[in-house]
Amino acid sequence: MQILLIITGIAGLWDGFTTFYGITEIMNVSDVMELKSREMTKIIASAFFALVITGFLFGTKTIWERSSHSIAPILKILWLIAFFYDVYTSFYGNQEFIFHGHINDEQMMMLVGMTILVSGSPIIYSYLIND
């Protein structure tokens, strides 16, 4: 069980990174080395959004099992938005980071599988850590 916890934790961090990378690619961060003020703003916003999204996924068990709180329905809706946004940005981030945007059919299958497993990792981690 401990090894699965470590693996899903690391994969969850990768998910956070690919979410960040996907967001920066979608925002067209052109050259990180130049660090223009506009580019820096995009990087900071991307990091913030990636942390929020990843935080929601690592908090899955708490969000879905504490349904007696009055804010629970709002948290569940926000979790769903974060999940779908995470899958999209992780897919995009993995595609750009690993394949540089150019993929064939076999690589697409690998990318889809990788995205599903990586995006699911913080969710699995949230249940394993609380057992």
DAZIGI-V944175 format. One record per residue. N is the residue number from 0. RES is the residue in one letter. BURIAL is 1 if it has 9 or more other C-alpha atoms within 8 Angstrom, else 0. Layout:
# DAZIGI-V944175
<<N & RES & BURIAL> <N & RES & BURIAL>>
This chain:
# DAZIGI-V944175
<<0 & M & 0> <1 & Q & 0> <2 & I & 0> <3 & L & 0> <4 & L & 1> <5 & I & 0> <6 & I & 0> <7 & T & 1> <8 & G & 1> <9 & I & 0> <10 & A & 1> <11 & G & 1> <12 & L & 0> <13 & W & 1> <14 & D & 1> <15 & G & 1> <16 & F & 1> <17 & T & 1> <18 & T & 1> <19 & F & 1> <20 & Y & 1> <21 & G & 1> <22 & I & 1> <23 & T & 1> <24 & E & 1> <25 & I & 0> <26 & M & 0> <27 & N & 0> <28 & V & 1> <29 & S & 0> <30 & D & 0> <31 & V & 0> <32 & M & 0> <33 & E & 0> <34 & L & 1> <35 & K & 0> <36 & S & 0> <37 & R & 0> <38 & E & 1> <39 & M & 1> <40 & T & 0> <41 & K & 1> <42 & I & 1> <43 & I & 0> <44 & A & 0> <45 & S & 1> <46 & A & 1> <47 & F & 0> <48 & F & 1> <49 & A & 1> <50 & L & 1> <51 & V & 0> <52 & I & 1> <53 & T & 1> <54 & G & 0> <55 & F & 1> <56 & L & 1> <57 & F & 1> <58 & G & 1> <59 & T & 1> <60 & K & 1> <61 & T & 0> <62 & I & 1> <63 & W & 1> <64 & E & 0> <65 & R & 0> <66 & S & 1> <67 & S & 0> <68 & H & 0> <69 & S & 0> <70 & I & 0> <71 & A & 1> <72 & P & 0> <73 & I & 0> <74 & L & 1> <75 & K & 1> <76 & I & 0> <77 & L & 0> <78 & W & 1> <79 & L & 0> <80 & I & 0> <81 & A & 1> <82 & F & 1> <83 & F & 0> <84 & Y & 1> <85 & D & 1> <86 & V & 1> <87 & Y & 0> <88 & T & 1> <89 & S & 1> <90 & F & 1> <91 & Y & 1> <92 & G & 1> <93 & N & 1> <94 & Q & 1> <95 & E & 1> <96 & F & 1> <97 & I & 0> <98 & F & 1> <99 & H & 0> <100 & G & 0> <101 & H & 0> <102 & I & 1> <103 & N & 0> <104 & D & 0> <105 & E & 0> <106 & Q & 0> <107 & M & 1> <108 & M & 0> <109 & M & 0> <110 & L & 1> <111 & V & 1> <112 & G & 0> <113 & M & 0> <114 & T & 1> <115 & I & 1> <116 & L & 0> <117 & V & 1> <118 & S & 1> <119 & G & 1> <120 & S & 1> <121 & P & 1> <122 & I & 1> <123 & I & 1> <124 & Y & 1> <125 & S & 1> <126 & Y & 1> <127 & L & 0> <128 & I & 0> <129 & N & 0> <130 & D & 0>>
